[in-house]
Amino acid sequence: MTTRSFWGWGNEEGAFDDRQTGQLRQLVGMQFGNAELTCQAPPALADLAMPAPRLQPPESLASIISTERRDRASHTYGKSFRDIVRGLDGDYRCAPDLIARPGNEQELLDVLDYASGCGAAVIPYGGGSSVVGGTEPRYEGDWSGTITVDMERFNRIIEVDHQSRAAHIEGGIYGPALEDGLRPHGYTLRHFPQSFEFSTLGGWIATRSGGHFATLYTHIDDLVESTRVVTPAGSLETRRLPGSGAGPSPDRLFLGSEGILGFVTSAWMRLQSGPEFRATRTVHFNDFLEGAEGVRRLSQSGLYPTNCRLIDAREAMINGIGGGSKHLLIVGFESADHPVDAWMERALEIVADAGGSVQAAKEQKPDQGQAGDWRQQFIRAPYMRDALIRLGLVAETFETAITWDRFEDFHRGVMDTVNRVTREICGKAFVTCRFTHVYPDGPAPYYTVIAPGRRGDQVKQWDDIKLAVMETLIDLGGTITHHHAVGRDHRPGYDRQRPELFAEVLRATKKTLDPRGMLNPGVLVSNAR
């Protein structure tokens, strides 16, 4: 049995133990001049600052409503740096009043009717893994309270269409249960975001999640065949089709809608056969920009590697991979139909021509060599981030995307800004970069920031850094987010990125589907109440 952490990432049993935290303290302390780092103890549930519920649900909803303390705490925050810091400090003053767990669409509609009648805000909740303030009750308005609607009981695989290789799946199903349900049929969705274990299909659709594939099928968008959505104004279901040119796609309206338009109760998803053939190799580069050039050539080759992760030397080192002198490119291919050796051979020729040094052929499987080490560290990274925060550090990430013609200047500008601002605010800075996804026209760089924090001031420190980051990303032509969604934390950058006329269209759509503006108020657009 495992216990889900109410303040941090994942399960309590997965958190860094004293030995691991001590090793991390030593490694990071060396980066900051042997700084003395003390570890903060996790909060006790009984000590949390949490007000009593303001709402009293009717007896008709009692069986699906919870006001239990741990339940409310677990649904207060997502899993961003600022969430973890406040959770560690026991600050749960913004906890939702009620947690609703409907098991069918009628119960969901009943909850929405009750919320509308009593003037409550409603927050759709998948797995709670948002790192952008997407699930936190943080908004303006005179709401009588907050109802967080947890969709975990919408957890079935309803139907599998073997001939079309697709499945009808409910939106509240978690990643592991989804894959376990498809495996007996010989299929996989093959969508593995870092949050896979603690996130849901509906959450992936609502946030346009980025998954397993580094090229080609990078987002959940590519896997959605049709959706069924429940809104305060009624329900709708889009037609199952392999493709269509019939006007703007209704599915695209709900992809990335982040819970402001309705609940994705189910979706038909395109599946794949499980891979039978795999190969993985690691390539070293002396210069990060040379590695980026190798990735550009590979992304435009038409080979479409499954894995194409460029990791700078400092990020590799902090994750215990390599000595910090070489930048790593992990290249992988997989197929359910044919051997991939020829694809790998040509890919290695391409990146070698760009200056890469191909490592020994022993790394033929994803769990071997430096590629395997990175895979394990990638899964454990959120737990390491929690440990860094407990040590009093500012430790957070941000990601974006930019076209290849602008990448070099963009990357230099981002690194210069983040290093400068972080040093001004925190005294010192440790900033790294890796590519999570790549396209023929540009990469999706993912940056990590680690710096000394001041107890009690860590949230403000990061907020100040984040504001400078958002301005820089937009000013240099990048996106405010490639796969982390907008939420409440990215609203300032998103407001600048999107065309204002599109914002008006989105507000009008929300007004139609959510007339009272009660669904996730403040996300994507200001409320139109």
C-alpha positions in Angstrom: 0.0 0.0 0.0 1.2 3.5 -0.8 0.0 6.8 0.7 -0.5 9.8 -1.6 1.4 12.9 -0.3 -1.0 15.8 0.5 1.8 18.4 0.3 4.4 17.0 -2.1 4.8 15.0 -5.2 3.5 11.4 -5.6 3.5 8.9 -2.8 5.0 9.5 0.7 7.0 6.2 0.3 8.7 7.6 -2.8 10.1 10.7 -1.1 13.9 11.1 -0.7 15.0 9.4 2.5 17.7 10.9 4.9 20.6 9.2 3.0 19.4 10.5 -0.4 18.7 14.0 1.0 22.2 14.1 2.6 23.8 13.2 -0.7 21.8 15.9 -2.5 22.7 18.4 0.2 26.4 17.7 -0.3 26.2 17.8 -4.2 24.2 21.0 -4.3 26.0 22.7 -1.4 29.2 22.3 -3.4 27.7 24.3 -6.3 27.0 27.1 -3.9 30.3 27.3 -2.1 29.7 24.6 0.4 26.6 26.3 1.7 25.0 25.0 4.9 21.6 23.6 4.1 19.1 22.5 6.7 16.2 20.2 5.9 12.6 21.2 6.8 10.3 18.5 8.2 7.1 17.8 6.3 3.9 19.3 7.9 1.6 17.3 10.2 -2.0 17.1 9.0 -3.3 18.2 12.3 -1.2 21.4 12.2 -2.4 22.8 8.9 -3.9 26.2 8.8 -7.2 25.4 7.2 -10.6 27.1 7.6 -13.8 25.2 8.2 -15.9 24.5 5.0 -18.2 27.4 4.1 -20.7 25.3 2.2 -23.2 22.8 3.5 -24.1 20.3 0.7 -27.7 18.9 0.4 -28.4 15.4 1.7 -28.9 14.3 -2.0 -25.2 14.8 -2.6 -23.8 13.6 0.7 -22.6 10.2 -0.7 -20.3 11.9 -3.2 -19.1 14.9 -1.2 -16.1 14.9 1.2 -15.1 17.6 3.8 -12.4 15.3 5.3 -9.2 17.3 6.3 -6.7 15.2 4.3 -9.0 15.2 1.3 -9.3 19.0 1.3 -5.5 19.4 1.8 -4.7 17.1 -1.1 -6.9 19.1 -3.4 -5.7 22.5 -2.4 -2.6 22.8 -4.5 -0.9 21.4 -7.6 2.7 20.4 -7.7 4.6 23.6 -8.6 7.5 25.0 -6.6 5.2 27.7 -5.0 2.6 24.9 -4.2 5.2 22.7 -2.4 6.6 25.6 -0.4 3.2 26.7 0.9 2.3 23.1 1.5 5.4 22.5 3.5 4.7 25.6 5.6 1.2 24.2 6.4 -0.6 27.1 4.7 -3.9 25.7 3.5 -6.1 28.8 4.0 -7.3 28.6 0.4 -8.4 24.9 0.7 -11.6 24.0 -1.3 -14.7 23.7 0.8 -16.0 20.5 -0.7 -14.5 17.6 -2.7 -17.1 16.1 -5.0 -16.5 12.7 -6.7 -19.3 12.1 -9.1 -19.5 8.6 -10.7 -21.6 9.4 -13.7 -22.8 12.3 -15.8 -26.0 12.8 -13.9 -24.2 13.1 -10.6 -21.8 15.6 -12.2 -24.7 17.7 -13.5 -26.2 17.6 -10.0 -23.0 19.0 -8.5 -23.0 21.7 -11.2 -26.6 22.6 -10.4 -25.9 22.8 -6.7 -22.8 25.0 -7.4 -24.9 27.3 -9.6 -27.6 27.6 -7.1 -25.4 28.5 -4.1 -22.9 30.7 -6.0 -19.9 28.5 -5.7 -16.9 28.2 -8.0 -16.1 24.8 -9.4 -12.6 23.5 -10.1 -12.3 20.4 -12.4 -9.6 18.1 -11.0 -7.8 15.2 -12.7 -4.7 14.0 -10.9 -3.7 17.3 -9.4 -0.3 17.4 -11.0 -0.6 20.9 -12.4 2.6 23.0 -12.0 1.0 26.3 -13.1 -1.7 26.9 -10.5 -4.4 25.1 -12.5 -6.2 23.5 -9.6 -5.7 26.0 -6.8 -8.7 28.0 -5.5 -7.0 31.3 -6.3 -9.2 33.8 -8.1 -11.1 37.0 -7.8 -14.9 37.2 -7.3 -17.6 37.0 -4.6 -18.0 33.2 -4.7 -19.7 31.6 -1.7 -17.1 28.8 -1.7 -15.2 26.3 -3.8 -16.2 22.8 -4.9 -13.3 20.8 -6.4 -14.7 18.0 -8.6 -12.4 15.0 -8.6 -13.1 12.9 -11.7 -11.4 9.7 -10.4 -14.6 7.6 -10.6 -14.7 8.1 -14.4 -12.1 5.5 -14.7 -13.3 2.8 -17.2 -12.2 1.7 -20.6 -15.6 1.5 -22.1 -14.9 -0.1 -25.5 -12.0 -1.2 -27.7 -12.3 -1.0 -31.5 -9.7 -3.5 -32.7 -10.4 -2.8 -36.4 -9.8 0.9 -36.1 -7.3 0.5 -33.3 -9.0 2.9 -31.0 -10.6 2.9 -27.6 -13.4 4.8 -25.8 -12.0 5.7 -22.4 -13.3 7.8 -19.5 -11.5 11.0 -18.6 -10.7 10.3 -14.9 -8.6 7.2 -15.5 -5.0 7.4 -14.3 -2.1 6.6 -16.6 -1.1 3.3 -15.1 -4.7 2.0 -15.0 -5.2 3.1 -18.6 -2.1 1.1 -19.8 -3.0 -1.9 -17.7 -6.5 -2.0 -19.2 -5.2 -1.7 -22.8 -2.3 -4.3 -22.4 -4.5 -7.4 -22.6 -5.8 -6.2 -26.0 -2.2 -5.8 -27.2 -2.4 -2.0 -27.3 -1.0 1.1 -25.7 -1.8 4.8 -25.8 1.9 5.3 -25.6 1.5 8.7 -23.9 3.9 9.0 -21.0 4.3 12.5 -19.5 6.5 12.8 -16.5 3.3 13.0 -14.4 2.1 9.7 -16.0 1.6 7.9 -12.7 -0.3 10.7 -11.1 -2.3 12.3 -13.9 -5.4 11.4 -15.9 -6.6 11.2 -19.5 -9.0 14.1 -19.0 -6.2 16.2 -17.5 -3.9 15.4 -20.4 -6.6 16.5 -22.9 -7.5 19.6 -20.9 -3.9 20.8 -20.7 -2.6 19.5 -24.1 -0.1 17.3 -22.4 3.2 16.4 -23.9 4.1 12.8 -23.8 6.5 10.0 -24.6 7.4 10.8 -28.2 10.1 13.5 -28.7 9.1 13.8 -32.3 6.0 13.4 -34.5 3.3 12.4 -31.9 4.4 14.8 -29.2 1.1 16.0 -27.7 -2.1 14.3 -26.6 -3.7 16.3 -29.5 -2.4 13.8 -32.0 -4.1 10.9 -30.2 -7.6 12.3 -29.7 -10.3 10.9 -32.1 -13.4 12.4 -30.5 -14.5 13.8 -27.1 -17.5 13.9 -24.9 -17.8 17.0 -22.7 -20.3 18.0 -19.9 -20.7 21.7 -19.5 -23.0 23.8 -17.3 -25.0 24.5 -20.5 -25.4 20.9 -21.5 -23.4 18.0 -22.9 -21.9 17.5 -26.4 -20.1 14.7 -28.1 -18.0 15.0 -31.3 -18.1 12.6 -34.2 -15.6 9.8 -34.4 -13.6 10.4 -37.6 -10.0 9.8 -38.7 -9.9 13.3 -40.1 -12.3 16.0 -41.2 -12.3 19.3 -43.0 -15.8 20.3 -41.8 -15.1 23.7 -40.3 -13.1 24.4 -37.1 -12.6 21.2 -35.1 -14.8 21.1 -32.0 -12.3 18.7 -30.4 -9.6 21.5 -30.7 -11.9 23.8 -28.7 -11.6 21.6 -25.6 -8.0 20.5 -26.1 -6.2 22.9 -23.8 -9.3 24.5 -22.4 -8.0 23.8 -18.9 -11.4 23.2 -17.3 -13.0 26.6 -18.1 -15.5 25.2 -20.6 -16.5 21.8 -19.2 -15.5 18.3 -18.1 -14.0 15.8 -20.5 -16.0 12.7 -19.3 -14.7 10.4 -22.0 -12.8 10.3 -25.3 -12.1 8.0 -28.2 -8.3 7.7 -28.4 -6.1 6.4 -31.2 -4.0 3.5 -30.0 -0.8 1.8 -31.0 0.5 -1.8 -30.8 3.1 -2.3 -28.1 6.6 -1.8 -29.4 8.6 -5.0 -30.1 11.8 -3.5 -31.4 13.8 -0.8 -29.6 17.3 0.7 -29.7 18.8 3.6 -27.7 22.2 5.2 -28.0 23.9 8.2 -26.3 26.0 10.8 -28.1 28.4 13.2 -26.4 28.9 16.8 -27.5 31.6 19.3 -26.3 29.3 22.2 -27.2 25.6 22.5 -26.4 24.9 24.5 -29.6 26.7 21.8 -31.6 24.3 19.3 -30.0 21.4 21.5 -31.0 22.5 21.6 -34.6 22.7 17.8 -34.6 19.2 17.6 -33.2 18.0 20.1 -35.9 19.4 17.9 -38.7 17.9 14.8 -37.1 14.5 16.4 -36.7 14.5 17.3 -40.4 15.6 13.9 -41.6 12.2 12.3 -41.6 13.5 9.5 -39.3 11.3 10.7 -36.4 13.1 9.1 -33.4 11.0 8.2 -30.4 13.5 9.8 -28.1 15.7 12.8 -28.9 16.7 14.4 -25.6 19.6 16.9 -25.6 20.7 17.4 -22.0 23.3 20.0 -21.1 26.3 18.9 -19.0 25.3 20.6 -15.8 21.8 19.1 -15.8 23.3 15.6 -16.5 25.8 16.1 -13.6 23.2 17.2 -11.0 21.3 14.1 -11.9 24.4 11.9 -11.3 25.0 11.2 -15.0 28.5 12.1 -16.2 31.1 14.4 -14.8 29.7 17.7 -16.1 32.0 18.1 -19.1 29.9 16.5 -21.9 26.5 17.4 -23.2 24.4 14.3 -23.8 22.1 13.5 -26.7 19.9 10.4 -26.1 18.5 9.0 -29.3 15.9 6.2 -29.4 13.8 4.3 -31.9 11.0 1.8 -31.4 8.5 -0.1 -33.5 5.9 -2.7 -33.2 6.4 -3.8 -36.8 10.1 -3.8 -37.9 13.7 -3.7 -36.6 14.9 -0.2 -36.1 18.7 -0.7 -36.6 18.8 1.0 -40.0 17.1 4.1 -38.6 19.5 4.2 -35.7 22.5 3.8 -37.9 21.5 6.7 -40.1 20.6 8.9 -37.1 24.0 8.3 -35.6 25.7 9.3 -38.9 23.7 12.6 -38.9 24.6 13.6 -35.3 28.2 12.5 -35.8 28.5 14.8 -38.8 27.4 17.6 -36.5 30.3 17.0 -34.1 28.8 14.3 -31.8 30.8 11.4 -30.4 28.8 8.2 -30.5 29.1 6.1 -27.4 29.7 2.3 -27.3 27.0 0.1 -28.7 26.2 -1.5 -25.4 23.3 0.9 -24.9 20.8 -0.8 -27.1 17.9 -0.8 -24.7 16.3 2.2 -22.9 17.2 0.9 -19.4 21.0 0.5 -20.2 23.9 2.9 -19.9 23.6 6.7 -19.5 20.2 6.6 -21.3 18.9 4.2 -18.6 20.4 6.3 -15.9 18.6 9.4 -17.3 15.3 7.5 -17.6 15.4 6.6 -13.9 16.4 10.1 -12.8 13.7 11.6 -15.0 11.1 9.5 -13.1 12.6 10.5 -9.8 13.1 14.2 -10.6 9.9 15.5 -8.9 10.9 13.8 -5.7 14.4 15.3 -5.9 12.8 18.7 -6.5 10.8 18.3 -3.3 13.9 17.4 -1.4 15.7 20.5 -2.8 12.8 22.7 -1.5 13.0 21.0 1.9 16.6 22.1 1.9 15.5 25.7 1.6 16.4 26.1 -2.1 14.5 27.7 -4.9 14.1 24.8 -7.4 11.8 25.1 -10.3 11.5 24.6 -14.1 10.0 26.4 -17.1 9.7 25.3 -20.7 9.0 26.8 -24.1 9.4 26.3 -27.8 11.1 28.4 -30.6 11.9 28.0 -34.2 15.4 26.9 -35.2 16.4 30.1 -36.9 16.0 32.0 -33.6 17.1 29.3 -31.2 20.7 30.4 -30.6 19.9 34.0 -29.8 16.8 32.9 -27.9 18.7 30.4 -25.7 21.5 32.9 -25.1 19.0 35.6 -24.1 17.1 33.3 -21.8 20.2 32.0 -20.1 21.6 35.5 -19.6 18.3 36.8 -18.2 17.7 33.9 -15.8 21.3 33.8 -14.5 21.3 37.6 -14.0 17.9 37.9 -12.3 18.4 34.8 -10.2 21.8 36.0 -8.9 20.2 39.4 -8.1 17.4 37.8 -6.2 19.1 34.8 -4.6 22.8 35.6 -4.7 23.8 32.6 -6.8 22.3 30.6 -9.7 22.4 27.1 -11.2 20.6 27.1 -14.5 20.5 24.2 -16.9 18.7 23.3 -20.2 17.5 20.2 -22.0 15.3 19.5 -25.0 12.1 17.6 -24.2 10.6 17.6 -27.7 11.8 18.6 -31.2 10.1 19.4 -34.4 11.4 20.0 -38.0 11.0 23.7 -37.4 12.2 24.1 -33.8 12.9 22.6 -30.4 11.1 22.7 -27.0 13.9 23.7 -24.5 13.2 23.0 -20.8 15.1 25.0 -18.2 15.9 24.2 -14.6 16.7 26.8 -12.0 18.2 26.0 -8.6 19.3 28.8 -6.2 19.7 29.5 -2.5 16.4 30.5 -0.9 15.4 32.5 2.1 13.0 30.7 4.4 9.7 32.5 4.4 10.5 34.4 1.2 11.0 31.5 -1.3 7.6 32.0 -3.1 8.3 35.7 -3.7 11.8 34.9 -4.9 10.5 32.6 -7.5 7.6 34.8 -8.5 10.1 37.6 -9.2 12.3 35.3 -11.2 9.3 33.9 -13.0 8.0 37.3 -14.0 11.3 38.1 -15.7 11.3 34.7 -17.4 7.8 35.2 -18.8 8.7 38.7 -20.2 11.9 37.3 -21.7 10.2 34.3 -23.4 7.5 36.5 -24.9 9.9 39.3 -25.9 12.2 36.8 -27.7 9.4 35.2 -29.6 8.9 31.9 -27.7 5.7 30.4 -26.2 4.9 30.9 -22.6 4.4 27.1 -22.3 5.0 24.1 -24.6 3.3 21.4 -22.5 2.7 22.7 -18.9 -0.4 24.6 -19.7 -1.3 28.2 -18.7 -3.2 27.9 -15.4 -3.0 31.0 -13.2 0.7 31.3 -13.0 1.2 31.8 -16.8 -1.7 34.2 -17.3 0.4 37.4 -17.6 2.5 35.8 -20.3 -0.4 34.2 -22.0 -2.3 37.5 -22.1 0.6 38.9 -24.1 1.0 35.9 -26.4 -2.5 35.3 -27.6 -4.2 37.7 -30.0 -6.7 39.9 -28.1 -9.5 39.2 -30.6 -9.0 35.5 -29.9 -9.4 36.3 -26.2 -12.8 37.8 -27.0 -13.8 34.7 -28.9 -12.8 32.5 -25.9 -14.7 34.7 -23.5 -17.8 34.5 -25.7 -17.4 30.7 -25.9 -17.1 30.5 -22.1 -20.1 32.7 -21.7 -22.1 30.3 -23.8 -21.0 27.0 -22.2 -20.5 28.4 -18.6 -23.0 31.3 -18.2 -22.1 32.0 -14.6 -18.4 31.7 -15.2 -18.0 29.3 -12.3 -15.6 26.8 -13.9 -12.0 27.5 -13.0 -12.5 31.2 -12.9 -9.5 33.3 -13.9 -7.8 30.6 -16.0 -7.1 31.5 -19.7 -9.4 34.5 -19.6 -10.8 36.9 -17.0 -14.3 36.0 -15.9 -17.3 37.2 -18.0 -19.8 37.2 -15.2 
